[in-house]
Amino acid sequence: MLDDRLRDLEQEAWAGFLLTHERLWRALEAGLSRLGMSMAEYDVLVLLDLAGRDGMRMSDLAARRLMSTGGFTRLADRLERRELIERRRSDVDGRGFDAILTKGGRALLRKARRQHHQDLRELFFSRLDDEHLRCLARAWIRVDPKNDIWAHLSPVADAGPSQL
């Protein structure tokens, strides 16, 4: 009979990951909240900045954020009301919509990126040396669903994480 319990090392690694993720997420979210921004909003603005002046298709943004189309539409509505993004009918086929970062969105993103990177350095990077970071980078590649049998379970498995 298979033992369904995790080994001590597995439990320690998993619990550490979950606790660290939660602590970091809350602290990073608190840093951005001082600028009136959530982590989800920040990520969208980063993706649009990386996409350049042509912006990005709304459905692609939703996939990259691992969100449903409806959930992403509500997020985009908030960003558009704040005049951080604008939506335009796609030049490619005219059916979908592209999101474009506005001048105001770029200005807020510059402030948010400065805050976010400062927080990341203080809370995370300052506690790890380059070898630790290389080990983490290799581990994330190994558990990426694109690299194994999980790929067929997720319709957005090939979307990949954004560059924060």
N, C-alpha and C positions, 0 to 999 in steps of 0.2 A: 504494500500500500504506500502511495506517495505521501510524503509529509507536506502539508499545505502551508506550513509556517515558513516565514522567511528566516534565513540564517541570520545570526547576530550582525555580521558585517553588512548584509543586505538591508536589514532593518535600520541600522545606524546610518547607512548611506541614504536610504530613501527618506527617513525622518529628517535627516539633516538637510536634504534638498528641499523638502516641503517647508520646513521652518525657515530656512534661509530665504527661499522665494517669498514667503509671506512677509517676513520682516523687511526685506529689501523693497518689495512692491509697495508696502505701506509707506515707507520712508521716502521713496522716490515719488510716489503719488502726492505726499504731503509737500514736497519741494515744489512740484509743479502747481499744486493747488494755490500757492501764494501768488501765482500768475493767472489764476482763474482757469486752469487747464487740467484735464485728466490725462492719465497715461494713454488711454485710447485716442484721445484727441491729438496728443503729441505725436503718437505713432503715425496717424494719418497725415499730419502736416509734414513729418519727415519723409514719408513715402512720396508725397506730392512734390516736395523740394527735390528729391532724387530724380523724379520723373521729368523735371524741367518745365519749360514754358508751355508745352503741349498738355501737361497734366497726365491724368491716368483715368482709364475707364472705371466707372463706379463699380461694376461687377468685379473687376480685377482688384480694386481696393478692398472690397468686402472679402474676397478670397485671401488676400494677403493678411488681413486682420483676423482671419478665421472666424468671421461673423456671417450670420444669415444676411441675405439681401435686405430684408425688412429692418433688422437691427442696425445694419450699416446706414440705411437710408435715414433713420432717426438721428444717428450720430452726425451724418452729413447735414441734415436739416439744422442742427444746433450750430455747426460750424458756419453754415451759410448765413444764418440769422445774425451771427456775430461778425459777418463780413470777413471771415478768415479764408473761405474758399468760395468759388463760384462754380456753378454747373452749367455746362454747355452741351448742346446736342453734338454727338460725335461726328467729326468730319469724315471718319472712316466709312461708316455705313448709314449714318443719320438715324439709326434706330435707338441706340443707347446714349448714355450721357457720360461725359468726361468731367472730372473735377479738376479745377485749377487753383493753385495757391494764389491768393491776392497779395497786394503790397502789404496790407495790414497783417495778413497771415505770415508773410515772410518776416516782418518786424517782430511779431510775437514769437515766432519760432526761434529767431536768433537769441532772444532773452531766455526762452525755455531751454534751448539746447545748452546754453552757458550754465544754467542752474542744474540741469539734468546731469551734465558731464561732471560738474563740481561734486554733486551728490554721489555719483558713481565712483569717482576717485576716492572720496572720503569713506564711503560705506563699504566698498568692495575692492577696488584695485589696490588701495594702499595696504591691504592686508594680505596680498598675494604677490609673490615674485613671478618673474617671467616663466619659470618652469611650471609653477602652479597654473598659470594662465594657459600655457601650451597643453597641459594635461586636461584642463577643462575643455578647451577648444576641440581636442581629439575626442573626448567623451561625447560632446554634443553631436559631432559627426557620426559617431558610432550608434547613437540612439535616434538619429534622424529617421523618421518613417520612410523617407524616400529610399533609404539604403537597405530595406529588408521587406519582409512579408506584410508589414502593416500598410504599405502603400495602397493596397487595394481597398482598405477600410475607410480611407478618408478622401473625399472628393477634392480637398484642397491640399493634399499631401505634397504636391509639387510647388505649392505657392512659396514655401520657405519663409523664414523670418525676415523681418525688415532690418535694415541697418540703422540701429539707434545711435 
